[in-house]
């Protein structure tokens, strides 16, 4: 829940900052109108359109990229389940002693993968399961490689080793997926553009006798809420929007292992 707290605090501060920017823009606009009541705001519309357009593009591209990575991570869970299931079935091609050893190791390996992501918020515990998985990968590869070399059957060698290699590759893909995020500068730029847009909104509203508080609140809350969803989707193992339901396929694969 630490991540959720940080994300909520950050977006709440953004909302309050935007409210402050609107107020600042409103007051500065009022002062300008009082000092130069007949002055024209030539060019301001073009600046506003540019800033709002850039903010919209940043929000759209960031949200689209985040959603794409979220879906990709979900698909990787299914891909890993299929890879492990296929490799497990091909163990039938090996001698009984090696087959029994590997079946036990596969079950232990799959359980470690499930535990890794179920306890992802506990970094120390999840790291221990990750290291356990690496050790099991090495054991599985060593036994499988020795078994197929002993049998000297090219077809079995290709089927068993290729599926084992695929299983290991998918695990690496999932690891890389957890590390792939937009550069921090993107979020900094998003926050700056949101504050700048809020200032321009306030300046535009300065022609009104009273502050349109409802519209101000809608603008601030909308931008802040979208920003929170982007951040939350980017870290689906830590935020409110969970990806844990996707791990069900791994649990079902483990249950189907005989």
TIDREN-919950 format. One record per residue: residue in one letter; chain; x, z, y of N, C-alpha, C in turn. Coordinates in steps of 0.1 Angstrom, whole numbers, plus 5000, padded with zeros to 4 digits. Atoms other than C-alpha are relative to their C-alpha. Last residue first. Layout:
! TIDREN-919950
> a, A, X, Z, Y, X, Z, Y, X, Z, Y
...
END
This chain:
! TIDREN-919950
> x, A, 5002, 4993, 5013, 5002, 4873, 4652, 5013, 5006, 4995
> x, A, 4988, 5001, 5008, 5004, 4865, 4689, 4998, 5008, 4987
> x, A, 5002, 5010, 5010, 4968, 4861, 4702, 5013, 4998, 4991
> x, A, 5010, 4996, 5010, 4969, 4894, 4721, 4999, 4990, 4988
> x, A, 4994, 4989, 5008, 5002, 4884, 4738, 4990, 5005, 4990
> x, A, 4990, 5006, 5008, 4986, 4851, 4750, 5007, 5011, 4991
> x, A, 5008, 5006, 5011, 4955, 4870, 4762, 5010, 4993, 4991
> x, A, 5005, 4989, 5009, 4977, 4893, 4783, 4993, 4994, 4988
> x, A, 4988, 4995, 5007, 4996, 4863, 4797, 4996, 5011, 4990
> x, A, 4996, 5010, 5010, 4963, 4846, 4806, 5012, 5005, 4992
> x, A, 5009, 4998, 5012, 4951, 4878, 4823, 5004, 4990, 4989
> x, A, 4992, 4995, 5011, 4981, 4875, 4847, 4992, 5002, 4987
> x, A, 4994, 5012, 5007, 4960, 4853, 4870, 5008, 5004, 4988
> x, A, 5010, 5006, 5009, 4938, 4883, 4879, 5006, 4988, 4992
> x, A, 4999, 4994, 5013, 4970, 4899, 4893, 4990, 4995, 4990
> x, A, 4998, 5011, 5009, 4971, 4874, 4922, 5000, 5006, 4986
> x, A, 4992, 4999, 5012, 4958, 4899, 4947, 5000, 4988, 4992
> x, A, 5004, 5011, 5008, 4945, 4895, 4982, 5009, 4999, 4988
> x, A, 5014, 4998, 5004, 4949, 4930, 4996, 4995, 4988, 4991
> x, A, 5011, 4999, 4991, 4986, 4926, 4998, 4987, 5003, 4994
> x, A, 4999, 4988, 4992, 5016, 4933, 4976, 4988, 5003, 5009
> x, A, 4998, 4988, 5009, 5016, 4909, 4947, 4999, 5013, 5008
> x, A, 5012, 4997, 5008, 5000, 4881, 4968, 5001, 5012, 4990
> x, A, 4994, 4990, 5010, 5028, 4882, 4994, 4988, 5005, 4991
> x, A, 4986, 5003, 5002, 5022, 4850, 5015, 5006, 5010, 4990
> x, A, 4999, 5011, 5010, 4984, 4854, 5011, 5015, 4997, 4996
> x, A, 5005, 4994, 5013, 4986, 4887, 5030, 5001, 4990, 4989
> x, A, 4990, 4990, 5004, 5007, 4873, 5059, 4996, 5005, 4986
> x, A, 4988, 5008, 5003, 4984, 4843, 5063, 5010, 5009, 4994
> x, A, 5002, 5007, 5013, 4953, 4865, 5060, 5012, 4992, 4996
> x, A, 4999, 4991, 5011, 4967, 4888, 5087, 4998, 4993, 4987
> x, A, 4986, 4997, 5002, 4974, 4859, 5111, 5001, 5010, 4988
> x, A, 4994, 5012, 5007, 4938, 4846, 5106, 5015, 5003, 4997
> x, A, 5005, 5000, 5013, 4925, 4881, 5115, 5006, 4989, 4992
> x, A, 4993, 4989, 5007, 4947, 4884, 5146, 4996, 5000, 4985
> x, A, 4986, 5004, 5002, 4936, 4850, 5159, 5007, 5010, 4992
> x, A, 4999, 5012, 5009, 4899, 4858, 5153, 5014, 4997, 4997
> x, A, 5003, 4996, 5013, 4901, 4894, 5167, 5002, 4988, 4990
> x, A, 4990, 4992, 5005, 4917, 4883, 5199, 4999, 5004, 4985
> x, A, 4987, 5008, 5000, 4894, 4854, 5206, 5011, 5009, 4994
> x, A, 5001, 5010, 5010, 4862, 4874, 5197, 5013, 4992, 4998
> x, A, 4999, 4993, 5013, 4873, 4903, 5218, 5000, 4990, 4988
> x, A, 4987, 4995, 5001, 4878, 4882, 5249, 5003, 5006, 4986
> x, A, 4992, 5012, 5003, 4845, 4864, 5243, 5015, 5004, 4999
> x, A, 5004, 5004, 5013, 4827, 4898, 5242, 5009, 4988, 4996
> x, A, 4994, 4992, 5010, 4846, 4912, 5272, 4997, 4995, 4985
> x, A, 5008, 5002, 5012, 4837, 4884, 5295, 5005, 5007, 4988
> x, A, 4993, 5004, 5012, 4854, 4901, 5325, 4990, 4997, 4988
> x, A, 4998, 4989, 5010, 4833, 4902, 5355, 5007, 4994, 4988
> x, A, 5001, 4987, 4993, 4832, 4881, 5387, 5003, 5012, 4991
> x, A, 5012, 4992, 5003, 4844, 4851, 5368, 5001, 5013, 5008
> x, A, 5011, 5005, 4991, 4871, 4828, 5383, 4987, 5008, 4999
> x, A, 4999, 4993, 4987, 4897, 4850, 5366, 4990, 4995, 5010
> x, A, 5012, 4992, 4998, 4886, 4837, 5332, 5000, 5007, 5013
> x, A, 5011, 5009, 4999, 4912, 4809, 5332, 4987, 5008, 5003
> x, A, 4998, 5007, 4987, 4940, 4834, 5338, 4988, 4991, 5003
> x, A, 5003, 4990, 4990, 4927, 4856, 5309, 5001, 4993, 5014
> x, A, 5015, 4997, 5001, 4927, 4826, 5286, 4996, 5009, 5011
> x, A, 5007, 5012, 4994, 4962, 4816, 5298, 4985, 5002, 4999
> x, A, 4997, 4999, 4985, 4975, 4851, 5290, 4993, 4989, 5007
> x, A, 5009, 4989, 4995, 4958, 4850, 5255, 5002, 5001, 5016
> x, A, 5014, 5005, 5000, 4975, 4817, 5248, 4990, 5010, 5006
> x, A, 5000, 5010, 4989, 5009, 4831, 5257, 4986, 4994, 5002
> x, A, 4999, 4993, 4988, 5003, 4861, 5234, 4999, 4991, 5013
> x, A, 5013, 4993, 4999, 4992, 4839, 5205, 5000, 5008, 5013
> x, A, 5010, 5010, 4996, 5022, 4816, 5212, 4986, 5007, 5001
> x, A, 4997, 5004, 4986, 5046, 4845, 5210, 4989, 4991, 5005
> x, A, 5004, 4988, 4991, 5030, 4859, 5178, 5002, 4997, 5015
> x, A, 5015, 4998, 5001, 5032, 4825, 5161, 4995, 5011, 5009
> x, A, 5006, 5011, 4992, 5068, 4819, 5172, 4985, 5001, 5001
> x, A, 4997, 4996, 4986, 5078, 4853, 5157, 4994, 4990, 5010
> x, A, 5009, 4990, 4997, 5060, 4843, 5125, 5002, 5005, 5014
> x, A, 5014, 5006, 4999, 5078, 4810, 5123, 4990, 5011, 5004
> x, A, 5002, 5006, 4986, 5111, 4827, 5132, 4986, 4994, 5001
> x, A, 5006, 4990, 4992, 5108, 4848, 5100, 4997, 4995, 5014
> x, A, 4991, 4992, 4992, 5114, 4817, 5080, 4993, 5010, 5009
> x, A, 4996, 5007, 4988, 5085, 4807, 5057, 5011, 5009, 5007
> x, A, 5009, 4996, 4988, 5086, 4823, 5023, 5004, 4992, 5012
> x, A, 5002, 5011, 4990, 5101, 4815, 4989, 4989, 5003, 5010
> x, A, 4990, 5000, 4989, 5115, 4845, 4971, 4997, 4990, 5011
> x, A, 5002, 4988, 4993, 5085, 4851, 4948, 5009, 5002, 5012
> x, A, 5013, 5001, 4993, 5085, 4814, 4939, 4998, 5013, 5008
> x, A, 4998, 5007, 4988, 5122, 4816, 4929, 4987, 5000, 5009
> x, A, 4991, 4991, 4992, 5114, 4843, 4903, 5003, 4993, 5014
> x, A, 5008, 4989, 4995, 5085, 4823, 4890, 5008, 5009, 5009
> x, A, 5009, 5006, 4990, 5107, 4792, 4887, 4991, 5011, 5006
> x, A, 4992, 5002, 4988, 5133, 4813, 4869, 4992, 4994, 5011
> x, A, 4997, 4986, 4995, 5107, 4825, 4843, 5008, 4999, 5013
> x, A, 5012, 4996, 4993, 5096, 4788, 4840, 5002, 5014, 5006
> x, A, 5000, 5007, 4987, 5132, 4778, 4831, 4988, 5005, 5008
> x, A, 4991, 4994, 4991, 5134, 4805, 4804, 5000, 4994, 5014
> x, A, 5004, 4987, 4997, 5103, 4793, 4787, 5009, 5007, 5010
> x, A, 5011, 5001, 4991, 5114, 4757, 4789, 4994, 5014, 5004
> x, A, 4994, 5002, 4987, 5147, 4766, 4773, 4989, 4998, 5011
> x, A, 4994, 4987, 4995, 5129, 4782, 4744, 5006, 4998, 5014
> x, A, 5011, 4991, 4996, 5106, 4751, 4741, 5006, 5013, 5005
> x, A, 5006, 5005, 4988, 5136, 4728, 4741, 4989, 5009, 5005
> x, A, 4991, 4997, 4989, 5156, 4749, 4716, 4993, 4995, 5014
> x, A, 4998, 4985, 4998, 5128, 4750, 4690, 5008, 5003, 5013
> x, A, 5012, 4993, 4997, 5117, 4714, 4692, 5001, 5014, 5004
> x, A, 5006, 5005, 4987, 5151, 4698, 4695, 4988, 5008, 5004
> x, A, 4991, 4995, 4990, 5167, 4719, 4667, 4994, 4996, 5014
> x, A, 5003, 4986, 4998, 5137, 4713, 4645, 5009, 5005, 5011
> x, A, 5014, 4999, 4994, 5141, 4675, 4649, 4997, 5015, 5003
> x, A, 5001, 5004, 4986, 5179, 4676, 4645, 4986, 5001, 5006
> x, A, 5011, 5010, 4999, 5178, 4696, 4613, 4998, 4996, 5014
> x, A, 4995, 5014, 4998, 5212, 4713, 4608, 4990, 4990, 5000
> x, A, 5009, 5009, 5008, 5196, 4745, 4593, 5004, 4985, 5002
> x, A, 4998, 4997, 5014, 5225, 4767, 4604, 4992, 4990, 4992
> x, A, 4987, 5005, 5003, 5225, 4752, 4639, 5003, 5001, 4985
> x, A, 5002, 5015, 5001, 5187, 4758, 4641, 5014, 4994, 4997
> x, A, 5009, 5004, 5012, 5192, 4795, 4632, 4999, 4985, 4999
> x, A, 4993, 4998, 5012, 5222, 4802, 4655, 4992, 4995, 4988
> x, A, 4989, 5010, 5000, 5204, 4787, 4685, 5008, 5001, 4987
> x, A, 5006, 5013, 5003, 5172, 4807, 4678, 5011, 4989, 4999
> x, A, 5006, 5001, 5014, 5191, 4839, 4674, 4995, 4987, 4997
> x, A, 4989, 4998, 5010, 5212, 4835, 4705, 4996, 4998, 4986
> x, A, 4992, 5013, 5000, 5184, 4821, 4727, 5011, 5001, 4989
> x, A, 5009, 5011, 5006, 5161, 4850, 4717, 5008, 4987, 4999
> x, A, 5002, 4998, 5014, 5188, 4876, 4724, 4993, 4989, 4993
> x, A, 4987, 5003, 5006, 5197, 4861, 4758, 5000, 5002, 4985
> x, A, 4997, 5014, 5000, 5161, 4860, 4768, 5013, 4996, 4993
> x, A, 5008, 5005, 5011, 5156, 4896, 4757, 5002, 4984, 4999
> x, A, 4993, 4996, 5013, 5185, 4907, 4779, 4992, 4994, 4989
> x, A, 4988, 5008, 5001, 5170, 4888, 4809, 5007, 5003, 4987
> x, A, 5003, 5013, 5004, 5136, 4904, 4802, 5012, 4990, 4999
> x, A, 5004, 4999, 5014, 5150, 4939, 4803, 4997, 4986, 4995
> x, A, 4987, 5000, 5007, 5167, 4931, 4836, 4997, 5000, 4985
> x, A, 4993, 5013, 4998, 5133, 4921, 4850, 5013, 4999, 4992
> x, A, 5007, 5009, 5009, 5116, 4952, 4835, 5006, 4986, 5001
> x, A, 4996, 4996, 5013, 5142, 4974, 4853, 4993, 4991, 4989
> x, A, 4986, 5005, 5002, 5137, 4955, 4885, 5005, 5003, 4986
> x, A, 5001, 5014, 5002, 5099, 4961, 4883, 5014, 4994, 4997
> x, A, 5006, 5002, 5013, 5105, 4998, 4880, 4999, 4986, 4996
> x, A, 4991, 4995, 5010, 5128, 5000, 4909, 4996, 4998, 4986
> x, A, 4989, 5008, 5001, 5107, 4978, 4931, 5010, 5004, 4989
> x, A, 4990, 4990, 5003, 5074, 4996, 4925, 5013, 4992, 4997
> x, A, 4999, 4992, 4987, 5051, 4971, 4942, 5010, 5011, 4998
> x, A, 4991, 5007, 4990, 5058, 4947, 4913, 5002, 5008, 5013
> x, A, 4993, 4990, 4992, 5045, 4970, 4887, 5008, 4995, 5011
> x, A, 5010, 4990, 4998, 5019, 4946, 4871, 5006, 5012, 5009
> x, A, 5009, 5004, 4989, 5044, 4918, 4878, 4989, 5010, 5002
> x, A, 4993, 5003, 4987, 5072, 4932, 4857, 4991, 4998, 5011
> x, A, 4997, 4988, 4993, 5049, 4948, 4831, 5007, 4998, 5013
> x, A, 5013, 4995, 4995, 5035, 4914, 4821, 5003, 5013, 5009
> x, A, 5004, 5009, 4989, 5070, 4899, 4818, 4987, 5005, 5007
> x, A, 4991, 4997, 4988, 5082, 4929, 4798, 4996, 4991, 5012
> x, A, 5004, 4987, 4994, 5052, 4925, 4775, 5008, 5004, 5012
> x, A, 5012, 5003, 4993, 5061, 4888, 4770, 4994, 5013, 5006
> x, A, 4997, 5008, 4987, 5096, 4897, 4761, 4988, 4998, 5008
> x, A, 4993, 4991, 4991, 5086, 4924, 4736, 5003, 4993, 5013
> x, A, 5010, 4990, 4996, 5062, 4900, 4719, 5005, 5010, 5010
> x, A, 5009, 5007, 4991, 5089, 4873, 4719, 4989, 5009, 5005
> x, A, 4994, 5001, 4987, 5114, 4897, 4704, 4991, 4993, 5010
> x, A, 5000, 4987, 4994, 5091, 4906, 4675, 5006, 5000, 5014
> x, A, 5014, 4996, 4997, 5084, 4870, 4668, 5000, 5014, 5007
> x, A, 5004, 5007, 4988, 5121, 4862, 4670, 4986, 5004, 5004
> x, A, 4992, 4994, 4989, 5131, 4887, 4643, 4995, 4995, 5014
> x, A, 5005, 4987, 4998, 5103, 4875, 4620, 5007, 5008, 5012
> x, A, 5014, 5001, 4994, 5112, 4839, 4625, 4995, 5014, 5003
> x, A, 4998, 5003, 4985, 5149, 4846, 4619, 4987, 4999, 5007
> x, A, 4993, 4989, 4994, 5141, 4862, 4585, 5002, 4998, 5015
> x, A, 5008, 4989, 4998, 5115, 4836, 4576, 5007, 5012, 5007
> x, A, 5000, 4992, 5012, 5136, 4805, 4582, 4993, 5014, 5003
> x, A, 4987, 4994, 5003, 5126, 4785, 4613, 4999, 5008, 4987
> x, A, 4991, 5010, 5005, 5098, 4759, 4618, 5013, 5007, 4995
> x, A, 5004, 5003, 5014, 5072, 4786, 4622, 5009, 4991, 4993
> x, A, 4991, 4992, 5008, 5091, 4796, 4654, 4996, 4999, 4985
> x, A, 4989, 5008, 5007, 5075, 4766, 4669, 5009, 5009, 4992
> x, A, 5006, 5008, 5011, 5043, 4786, 4676, 5011, 4993, 4993
> x, A, 5004, 4991, 5010, 5062, 4811, 4698, 4995, 4993, 4987
> x, A, 4988, 4996, 5006, 5078, 4784, 4719, 4998, 5009, 4988
> x, A, 4995, 5011, 5008, 5044, 4769, 4725, 5013, 5004, 4993
> x, A, 5008, 5002, 5012, 5029, 4803, 4735, 5005, 4988, 4991
> x, A, 4997, 4990, 5010, 5058, 4811, 4757, 4992, 4998, 4988
> x, A, 4986, 5002, 5005, 5056, 4778, 4776, 5003, 5010, 4989
> x, A, 5000, 5012, 5009, 5018, 4779, 4778, 5014, 4999, 4994
> x, A, 5008, 4996, 5012, 5019, 4815, 4793, 5000, 4988, 4990
> x, A, 4991, 4991, 5008, 5047, 4804, 4817, 4993, 5004, 4987
> x, A, 4989, 5008, 5006, 5027, 4774, 4829, 5009, 5009, 4991
> x, A, 5005, 5008, 5011, 4996, 4796, 4834, 5011, 4992, 4993
> x, A, 5003, 4990, 5011, 5016, 4820, 4855, 4994, 4993, 4988
> x, A, 4988, 4997, 5007, 5032, 4791, 4874, 4997, 5011, 4989
> x, A, 4998, 5010, 5010, 4997, 4778, 4883, 5013, 5003, 4992
> x, A, 5010, 4999, 5010, 4990, 4810, 4902, 5002, 4991, 4988
> x, A, 4996, 4988, 5008, 5023, 4809, 4920, 4990, 5002, 4989
> x, A, 4988, 5003, 5009, 5015, 4773, 4930, 5004, 5012, 4992
> x, A, 5006, 5008, 5012, 4980, 4783, 4943, 5012, 4996, 4991
> x, A, 5008, 4990, 5007, 4996, 4810, 4966, 4995, 4993, 4987
> x, A, 4991, 4992, 5008, 5023, 4785, 4977, 4992, 5010, 4991
> x, A, 4994, 5009, 5010, 4997, 4760, 4988, 5009, 5008, 4991
> x, A, 5010, 5002, 5010, 4977, 4787, 5006, 5005, 4992, 4988
> x, A, 5002, 4988, 5007, 5008, 4797, 5025, 4990, 4999, 4989
> x, A, 4988, 4998, 5008, 5016, 4761, 5034, 4999, 5013, 4992
> x, A, 5000, 5010, 5011, 4981, 4755, 5046, 5012, 5002, 4991
> x, A, 5010, 4996, 5010, 4980, 4787, 5066, 5000, 4991, 4988
> x, A, 4996, 4988, 5006, 5013, 4780, 5083, 4990, 5004, 4989
> x, A, 4989, 5003, 5010, 5004, 4744, 5090, 5005, 5012, 4993
> x, A, 5005, 5009, 5011, 4970, 4753, 5105, 5011, 4998, 4990
> x, A, 5010, 4993, 5009, 4982, 4783, 5125, 4996, 4992, 4988
> x, A, 4993, 4990, 5007, 5012, 4765, 5139, 4992, 5007, 4990
> x, A, 4991, 5006, 5011, 4991, 4735, 5147, 5008, 5010, 4992
> x, A, 5009, 5005, 5011, 4964, 4756, 5165, 5008, 4993, 4989
> x, A, 5004, 4989, 5008, 4991, 4774, 5185, 4991, 4996, 4988
> x, A, 4988, 4996, 5008, 5007, 4741, 5195, 4996, 5012, 4992
> x, A, 4998, 5010, 5010, 4973, 4728, 5207, 5011, 5004, 4990
> x, A, 5010, 4998, 5010, 4965, 4760, 5226, 5002, 4990, 4988
> x, A, 4998, 4987, 5006, 4998, 4758, 5244, 4990, 5002, 4989
> x, A, 4987, 5001, 5008, 4995, 4721, 5252, 5002, 5012, 4992
> x, A, 5003, 5009, 5011, 4958, 4723, 5263, 5012, 4999, 4991
> x, A, 5009, 4992, 5009, 4967, 4753, 5285, 4997, 4992, 4988
> x, A, 4992, 4990, 5006, 4996, 4734, 5301, 4992, 5008, 4990
> x, A, 4991, 5007, 5010, 4975, 4703, 5307, 5008, 5011, 4993
> x, A, 5008, 5004, 5011, 4947, 4725, 5323, 5009, 4993, 4989
> x, A, 5001, 4988, 5009, 4973, 4742, 5345, 4992, 4996, 4988
> x, A, 4990, 5000, 5011, 4984, 4708, 5359, 4998, 5012, 4991
> x, A, 4997, 5013, 5006, 4965, 4712, 5392, 5011, 5002, 4989
> x, A, 4992, 4997, 5012, 4951, 4747, 5398, 5004, 4987, 4993
> x, A, 5005, 5007, 5012, 4938, 4740, 5433, 5010, 5003, 4988
> x, A, 4990, 5007, 5008, 4942, 4764, 5461, 4995, 4994, 4988
> x, A, 5003, 5014, 5000, 4912, 4772, 5483, 5010, 4992, 4992
> x, A, 5014, 5003, 5005, 4911, 4810, 5477, 4997, 4985, 4999
> x, A, 5002, 5014, 4997, 4949, 4813, 5480, 4987, 4996, 4995
> x, A, 4990, 5004, 4991, 4956, 4850, 5482, 4999, 4986, 5005
> x, A, 5001, 4992, 4987, 4924, 4862, 5467, 5009, 4996, 5010
> x, A, 5012, 5005, 4993, 4925, 4834, 5441, 4997, 5007, 5013
> x, A, 4997, 5014, 4995, 4961, 4842, 5432, 4988, 4995, 5007
> x, A, 4991, 4999, 4988, 4953, 4879, 5429, 5003, 4986, 5006
> x, A, 5007, 4994, 4989, 4924, 4872, 5406, 5008, 5001, 5013
> x, A, 5009, 5010, 4995, 4945, 4850, 5384, 4992, 5004, 5012
> x, A, 4992, 5009, 4993, 4971, 4877, 5381, 4992, 4988, 5006
> x, A, 4997, 4994, 4987, 4944, 4901, 5372, 5009, 4991, 5008
> x, A, 5012, 4999, 4992, 4929, 4879, 5345, 5004, 5006, 5014
> x, A, 5003, 5013, 4995, 4963, 4869, 5331, 4988, 5000, 5009
> x, A, 4990, 5004, 4991, 4973, 4905, 5327, 4997, 4987, 5007
> x, A, 5002, 4992, 4988, 4940, 4914, 5311, 5010, 4997, 5011
> x, A, 5012, 5005, 4993, 4943, 4885, 5287, 4998, 5008, 5013
> x, A, 4996, 5013, 4994, 4979, 4895, 5279, 4988, 4994, 5007
> x, A, 4992, 4997, 4988, 4967, 4931, 5272, 5004, 4988, 5008
> x, A, 5010, 4994, 4990, 4940, 4919, 5249, 5007, 5003, 5013
> x, A, 5008, 5011, 4994, 4966, 4897, 5232, 4990, 5005, 5010
> x, A, 4991, 5007, 4991, 4989, 4927, 5228, 4993, 4988, 5006
> x, A, 4999, 4993, 4988, 4961, 4947, 5213, 5008, 4993, 5010
> x, A, 5014, 5000, 4994, 4953, 4920, 5187, 5001, 5008, 5014
> x, A, 5002, 5013, 4994, 4990, 4916, 5180, 4987, 4999, 5007
> x, A, 4992, 5000, 4988, 4994, 4954, 5176, 4999, 4986, 5007
> x, A, 5007, 4992, 4990, 4965, 4952, 5151, 5007, 5001, 5013
> x, A, 5011, 5009, 4995, 4982, 4923, 5133, 4992, 5008, 5010
> x, A, 4995, 5012, 4993, 5014, 4943, 5129, 4989, 4992, 5007
> x, A, 4995, 4995, 4987, 4996, 4976, 5120, 5006, 4988, 5008
> x, A, 5011, 4996, 4992, 4976, 4958, 5093, 5005, 5005, 5014
> x, A, 5007, 5013, 4996, 5007, 4940, 5079, 4988, 5003, 5009
> x, A, 4991, 5007, 4991, 5027, 4973, 5078, 4993, 4987, 5006
> x, A, 5000, 4992, 4987, 4998, 4992, 5062, 5009, 4993, 5010
> x, A, 5013, 5001, 4993, 4993, 4965, 5036, 5000, 5007, 5013
> x, A, 5000, 5014, 4994, 5030, 4964, 5028, 4987, 4998, 5007
> x, A, 4992, 5000, 4988, 5030, 5002, 5023, 5000, 4987, 5007
> x, A, 5008, 5000, 4988, 5000, 5000, 5000, 5009, 5000, 5013
END
